[in-house]
Amino acid sequence: MGRYKNTKVIKSTSGKLYRSTKFYTPIPESSTDVWVITQHGDRLDLLANQYYQDPSMWWYIARANNLKFNNLEAGTTIRIPAMTVFNNE
């Protein structure tokens, strides 16, 4: 999974392996970002699939817009970052 690629693995005292917490830097706005006014039925995973061809990148759009839920209310304006650290486009 892309967002866990550079996350440290920590071994607990019981011997179990865990991933450390990952903190991401803010996603800067760009003149090439796409702004979308959501419609009924839009979800972050569907938008991620449409713009990045990868529905698992829903969290990147959520992070750029400070959203915590996958479902979107119709009429909400959200930003789709044109470039991610994972697709380098």
C-alpha positions as CSV (number, residue, x, y, z in Angstrom):
1,M,0.0,0.0,0.0
2,G,1.5,3.3,-1.0
3,R,0.8,5.4,2.0
4,Y,2.5,2.9,4.4
5,K,5.6,2.4,2.2
6,N,7.9,4.6,4.3
7,T,6.4,3.9,7.7
8,K,8.7,2.4,10.3
9,V,8.0,-1.0,11.7
10,I,8.3,-1.2,15.5
11,K,8.6,-4.3,17.6
12,S,6.7,-4.2,20.8
13,T,7.9,-5.8,24.1
14,S,5.6,-8.7,23.4
15,G,7.3,-9.3,20.1
16,K,4.4,-8.1,17.9
17,L,5.3,-5.9,14.9
18,Y,3.4,-2.6,14.5
19,R,3.7,0.3,12.1
20,S,4.5,3.7,13.6
21,T,2.2,6.7,13.2
22,K,2.8,8.5,10.0
23,F,2.4,12.3,9.9
24,Y,2.0,13.9,6.5
25,T,2.9,17.4,5.5
26,P,0.1,19.6,4.3
27,I,-0.8,19.1,0.6
28,P,0.0,22.5,-1.1
29,E,-2.5,24.0,-3.5
30,S,-1.4,24.1,-7.2
31,S,-2.8,26.0,-10.2
32,T,-3.2,22.6,-11.8
33,D,-5.5,21.2,-9.0
34,V,-9.0,20.3,-10.0
35,W,-12.0,21.7,-8.1
36,V,-15.1,19.6,-8.1
37,I,-18.6,20.4,-6.9
38,T,-19.9,17.1,-5.7
39,Q,-23.2,15.5,-6.8
40,H,-25.5,13.0,-5.2
41,G,-23.7,9.7,-5.0
42,D,-20.1,11.0,-5.1
43,R,-17.7,9.4,-2.8
44,L,-13.9,9.9,-2.3
45,D,-13.0,6.5,-3.5
46,L,-15.0,7.0,-6.7
47,L,-13.3,10.4,-7.3
48,A,-9.9,8.9,-6.6
49,N,-10.5,6.2,-9.2
50,Q,-11.7,8.8,-11.7
51,Y,-8.7,11.2,-11.2
52,Y,-5.9,8.8,-10.1
53,Q,-7.1,5.5,-11.5
54,D,-6.7,4.1,-7.9
55,P,-9.7,4.1,-5.5
56,S,-7.3,3.4,-2.6
57,M,-6.0,7.0,-2.9
58,W,-9.3,8.3,-1.5
59,W,-7.4,9.2,1.7
60,Y,-5.2,11.7,-0.3
61,I,-8.2,13.7,-1.4
62,A,-9.6,13.5,2.1
63,R,-6.3,14.8,3.5
64,A,-6.2,17.7,1.0
65,N,-9.7,18.7,2.1
66,N,-9.6,17.9,5.8
67,L,-12.4,15.4,5.4
68,K,-13.0,12.4,7.7
69,F,-15.7,10.5,5.8
70,N,-15.9,8.8,2.4
71,N,-19.4,9.9,1.6
72,L,-19.8,13.5,0.4
73,E,-22.8,15.8,0.6
74,A,-24.0,17.0,-2.8
75,G,-22.9,20.6,-3.5
76,T,-19.7,20.4,-1.5
77,T,-16.7,21.9,-3.3
78,I,-13.5,19.8,-2.9
79,R,-10.0,20.0,-4.3
80,I,-8.5,17.1,-6.2
81,P,-4.7,17.6,-6.0
82,A,-3.2,17.3,-9.5
83,M,-0.1,15.7,-8.2
84,T,0.5,13.2,-5.4
85,V,3.7,12.0,-3.9
86,F,2.8,8.6,-5.3
87,N,2.0,9.3,-8.9
88,N,4.5,12.1,-9.5
89,E,2.5,13.5,-12.3
